[in-house]
Amino acid sequence: MTATLLINAPSRRCRADGVEVQAWYGLRYAQGTHRFEAAQAAMGRVAATSLDQVPLFPQRPSRLAAVMGAGSANPQSEDAYFLNVWAPAQAQGLPVVFFIHGGAWMSGGASLNWYDGTRLAAQGMVVVNVNYRLGALGHLGDAQADDLPLPAADLLLALQWVKDRIHAFGGDPDKITLMGQSAGGWYAHLLSVLESTRGWIDRVALLSMGTRTPWTPEQQRKTTERVRQSLGDRWLTADVDTLMQHGMLALDKEPPRLAHAPSAFLPVASAGMPPDLLNPDWAAQTCHAQAVYLRCTAQESSVFFFDVPFHRQATQEQVDQALGVWPAEDLPANLLRNGVYQGAESGLTPYQQVVAASSWLQFQRFPTQYAASLKAAGRAVVWSDFTEQSPLDAVFSGHCFDLPFQFGNFLAWQDAPMMQGVTQERFECVSQDLRGDIARFVGA
């Protein structure tokens, strides 16, 4: 199926902010071969008239549903190698935003109504959202079999599809901005430093980027072997719900630690993974994007802790005992004085100290240091703080709270507890700023 045939039949046309926008849903960029193996480039299309008809990769409910809501109820399939495109009518030579969703490497998808790109496209850009493999399906297998983690290889195929075909939708293939959020920011960062993508990427925007250290090949081997043993010969053919259940049971069990949000599956440090990926100085020298945009929310980790008594109800004595042994570089400036942990003297409650420490260590430290390294290297860098507060008690300006505003999709987030009490007037004000911010960065 050629790009010309695709462009002549948009899935939807609508007006947003005075601009006619066309959308193409469920465009295939790859085809799976066998479970836990690299996919192959492909073409095709889902017969979808709405975004929620496009499949997502199989996943379990998100642990952040208590904050974000459930999102749209898309079908799920192991063959969900799809992307979606939005563009202003008669678009020509516009900058392209290639959005990589987050979800802790476990959940999410390009076709959730949350990420409808209509209003971003109306700012004068072509928007592409892409699915990639998640959870057990994306992280079990053999680390030696592929150069990159399977989800990263999926994204490379999608990016190649866009590079080759986006001109037919009115996008400029030489002006592609990778925009990733959370786990998607981790992948956007990875793609921006790979030699194989040099010349493909103009800019990169990292929103609340995940900063987890990849699994070692041994960790992947150990987890995979546990699933093999529990499912026997069925491990390659078992239904996906069974596989996901056994995958979760195979993970190492971590005892709870104050101010720590644990992870489940993670990308593996396979042969093509740069060992210095999370070294800010190395990344600043190696990133081949022309400019980097970095954004964090003010209290990233609140969404992981606000409904967990272990963190929410910690006493000052417990917080002092936990954070008092952290190295100074692992603590944010508002918990330090002359390089020494301040505890209650910081003026923050015990819970706020827990949130501040985790937010810094697990989300904010690397982007902050990366911005400084980029600036020192003479590279173009834009820093943005998101400080808007959710009305949901103890969530503050938490992880993912910027997403509704970034895409401008007020109605798609109506069931999100974090959005209850946000007026449409306030929403539009903040959303206009965020959408304009990205539009200016990409050159729309």
N, C-alpha and C positions, 0 to 999 in steps of 0.2 A: 504494500500500500504506500503510495507516494505522499509526500507532504502536500502536494497540490490538491490531491483528493481530500486530504484531511481539512485543509484550510477552507475548502468550498462548502463544508458542511459543519458549521459550529453547532455544538450541543445546545447553546443558549445565547440569546441576545438580550441585553437589558441596558438601562441608563442608570448611571451612578454619578452623583455629583455633577450632573449636566453633561456627562460624556457617555457616548454609546460604547459599550464594552461587549466583546464576543468571548465565549468560553468554549473550550474543547475538553471534554471529560474522557477519562479512561483510555488514554493513548498508550499503547504498549511499547515499551522500550527494550524488553528482554523476554526470554522464555526460559523457564527452568528446565534442567535436565534431570538430575536425580537429587534427592534430599541431601543437604550438606555439601553440595558441589556448586562450582561456579556456574552462573547462568550464561546464556548466549544472547547476543544482540538479536532483536526481532522487531517486527512491525505488526500493527493490528489495532483494534479499537473495540471498546465495550459499547454496546448499544444503550447508552445512558442518556437520559434527559435531565437528570438531577445529579448533583455531586454525591449524594448519599447512596446512589446505586452502584458506585464504583467500589470494587472490593479493596479491603485492607489485608495486610498479612496477618495471620492468626496471632492472637494475643489474649492475655487475661485482663480483667478490669484493672485500670490504673490505680495505683495507691494514692494518687492525688484527686480521686473523684470527690472526696469530701470537700475539696476546695474548688475544683474546676468543673464539677458535674461530669456526666457520662459522655457528653458529645453525641453526635449522630450515630444511629445504629446501622452502620454500613455492613454489607455481607463481608465474610472473611474467606480467604482462599490462600493456599500455598502458591498459587500462580497469580499473585497480585503485583506483577512488575508493570505498574502503570504510573503515568504522570498526567497532570492536568495543566492546561495553558489558558491564560486570560490575556487579552490584548485589546487596546482601543480599536474601533473600526477604522479601516484604512491606515493602520499603523505601518510605518516604514522606518527602518533604521533606529528603532528605539532601544534604549538599554534594557537588559534582561536581568531579572532577579530569579535566581535558582534557589528556592527555599527548601531547606532540609529540616523536617520537623524533629521535635524532641520526644521524650517519653522514657528516659532512663534506660535506653537500649532495649526496652521491654514492650512498649505500647506506642500508640499514636498512628498517624497515617496522613498522607497528602490529601485524601478525599474526605476528611472530616469537615463538616460545615464550618467549623471554627476557622479554617484556613482558606476559605473562599477568597480568591485573589482579586475580586471585582474592583473593590475600592482602591486597592494599591495600583492596579492597572490604570484606573482613571486618573492617576497622578502623572501618567505619561511614560509608562514602562510596560514591558511584557513580563508577566509573572508565570513561573513554572513551579509547581509543587510535585514532589516525587515520593513514592513509596520505596521502602527498602526492608530487608528481612530483619526480624526482631526476635528477641528471647532465645529459646532453645533452637529454633530453626535457623537462626543467624549465627549462633556461637558454638554449637557442638560441631564435631568433626575432627579433621586432622590439620593442625596448624602448618604442617610441612607441605600440604597439598596445594596451597595457593600462596601467592605473593602477599596478598592483603586479606584482612578479615572479610568474610563473605558480604556483609552489608556495605563495606567500602567498595568492594568490587561491583556490587549492584549500582551504587551511586556513580561510579566511573562510567558504566554503560549508559546510564541516564544522561550524564553530562555529555558524553560523546553524541548521543541522540540529539540533544539540544544544539550542540556545536554544529552538527551537520544540517539541521532542519529548521532552526528557529527563524531563519531569514524569511521563510515562507509565511510565518505568522506576524511578520513585521518587526522582528527583533534583530539586533545587530550581534552576530556571533563573536565579534571582537570586543563587546562591552557586556560581558557576563559577570554579574556580581553573585557570589555564593553568599547566601544568608542562612545561617543555621542557628537554632535555638536549643540550648541545653545539650543533650546528646547530639543533636544535629549540628550544634556549634563545634563540638569535638570533631565531627566528620568534616565540616567545612574547613576547619583549621588544618586537618590532615591533608585534604585535597589541595590546599593552598601551598603546601611545602613539598609535595611530591614532584619529582623531576618529570614524571610522565604527563603531568597536567600543565607543564610550563607552556605559556602561550594560549592556554584555554581560558584563563581567568583574568579579568580586569581588576576586580576589587573583591574584598571579602568582608562580611559583616557578621560578627560573633556576638550573639545575644545570650547572656547568662550561660556562657559556654561551660559544659561539663569538663572537669579537669581530672577525671579518674585515670590512674595508671592502668595500662592494658593488662589483661591476664597474661601470665607467662604461658608458653606452649605446654608446660607441665600441668598447669592448672586446667587448661582446656582438656588435655589428655585424661586427667584424673576424673573430671566431671563427665566427659563423654563415656569413659569406661564404666562409670557407675550406672549410666543410663543403659548401656549395652547389657550389663549384667542383670538389671532389673527387668528389661523387656526381652532379652534373649534375641532370637532370630527375628522378632517382630520390630526391632528398633528402627528399621528403615521403612517399614510398611504400616506400623501402628497408626491408628487415627490420630489426628493432630492434637485433640484434647488430651488423649492419653500420653502422648509424647510431652506436651507442655507440663502435665502434672508430674511425670517422672523426672523431667528436667529440673523442676523446682525442688523436688525431693533430693536430687543429686548434688545440690549446691552445698558448699561448706556453711555451717551454721555459726554465725557470729554472736557472741554475747553482747547485749546492749552496752553502748558506751555513751556517756553524756556528751552532747554536742557533736554527735556523729550520725550522719544519715547513711545507712548501709546500702550497698548496691547488690544486684543479683548477677545476671549475665553481663559480661563486658567483652569488648573486642580483644582479640588475641594479638600478641606481639609476634606476628608472622614475619617471614623473611624481608618483606618489603616495607615493614613499619619502621620509620626512623626512630632509633633509640633515644634521640634527644627531642622528641616531639614536644614535650612539655618543659623544655629548657628555653626560657624567654630570649636569652641572648642568641642562641643557635637559631631559633625560629625567626627572629628579627632579621638575621642575615640570610636566611634561606627562603622565606616567603617570597613568592614571585608575583603576588598581587601588587598593583600599583598603589593601593591605599587600603588601610584596614580601619574598620569601624568596630568599636568595642562598647558594649553596654552591659551593665549589671543592675539588678534591682537592689534597693537599699537593705532589705532583710531577706535575702534569698532563702535561707533554710527554714524560715518560719513555717512554711507549708508542710514540712516533714515532722514538725514538732508540736504544732498548736493543739492537736487532739491526742497527744501521747503524754499521759501523766508523768512518766519517768522524766521527761524533759520539762514539761510545762510546770510541774509542781516541785522541781528541784529546789532544795534549800541553798542558802548562801554557803553554808559549810560544805555541802556536796559539790557545788560549783567551784569553790576555792580548791577543794581537793583534786578535782578533775583538771581544771584549767591552770592551776598553779604550777604544774609540772610541764606545761607546754613550752617549747622554745619560743622566744620573743617573736621570731619571724613567722610563727604560726598564728599569732594573735593580731587583731586589727588595732589600729592606732588608738581607737576610743577605749580600749581596755588596757592601755599601757601608759606609764609615765616614766620617762627616762629609761625605757627599755624593760621596766618591771611591771608585771601583772598587777592591776589595781583592785580587781574584785568589786566590792560594794562602793569603794571610793570613786569608781567610774561614774556613779550616778545612775547606773542602769539596774533594773531589777535582776534577780538571778536568771529568770527566763530570758530576758533581753540579752544578758551576757552570753547565755548558751547560743542564742540565735546569732549574735554578732560574731562569736568565735567560729562557729560552723560555717556561716556565710562567707567569712574571709578565707578560711582554709580550703573549703570545698568548691567555692565559686569565684571569689573576687581577687584572690592573691595573684593567680597566674595572669589574668587580663591586666591587672594593675602593673605588674612587673613587665609584661609584654609591651604595654603601651610605652613605658619608660625606655625599654630596649629599642623599640622602633624609633622613638624620637631621637635617642642617642645615635642611632645608625643613620639618621637623616631621612627616615622613611615617613611617608604621609600617614598620619594616624588621627582618628577622631574618637574622642571619649564622650560617653553619655551616661549620666546617672538617671535611673528611673526611681522616683521617690513618691509617686502617687500611692495613697494608702487605701487598702481595701476596708470596707465597713465590717467585714467579718472579724470577730474578736480575735486578737493575738496573731493575725496573719500579716498585718502591717503592709509593707510593700514587698510581698513575697514572690518567690520564684513563679513564673508564668503569669503573674498578674498584668504584665505589659502586653500579653498576646492579644486579648480582645481589642485593645486600643490600636495595636500595630496594624491589624487587618481591618479594623473599623466595622466588625460584624456584631453589632449590639444584640440583635435578636438571636443569633446562634449561641449566645452565652447566657440565655435567660434562666437556665436551670443551674448555673454555676453559683454555689454558695458565696464565693468571693465577690460576685457582682451584685448581690442583693443589697439594695440601697444606693447603688450608683445611678444617678439621674441621667437621662439621655442627654440633657444639656451639658453636664459635666463630661460625660463620655465623649461627646463630639468635640469638645474643646481639647481634651487630652489626645484623642485620636488624630485630630487634624495636625497637631504638633508632631506626633510620632510618624505618621505617614509622610508628612513633609520632610522630616528629618532624613528618612531613608531615600526619598525622591531626590533630595539635594545631593546626598552622598553618591548615588549611582549616576547622577548627571541627567535626571529626567527633566 
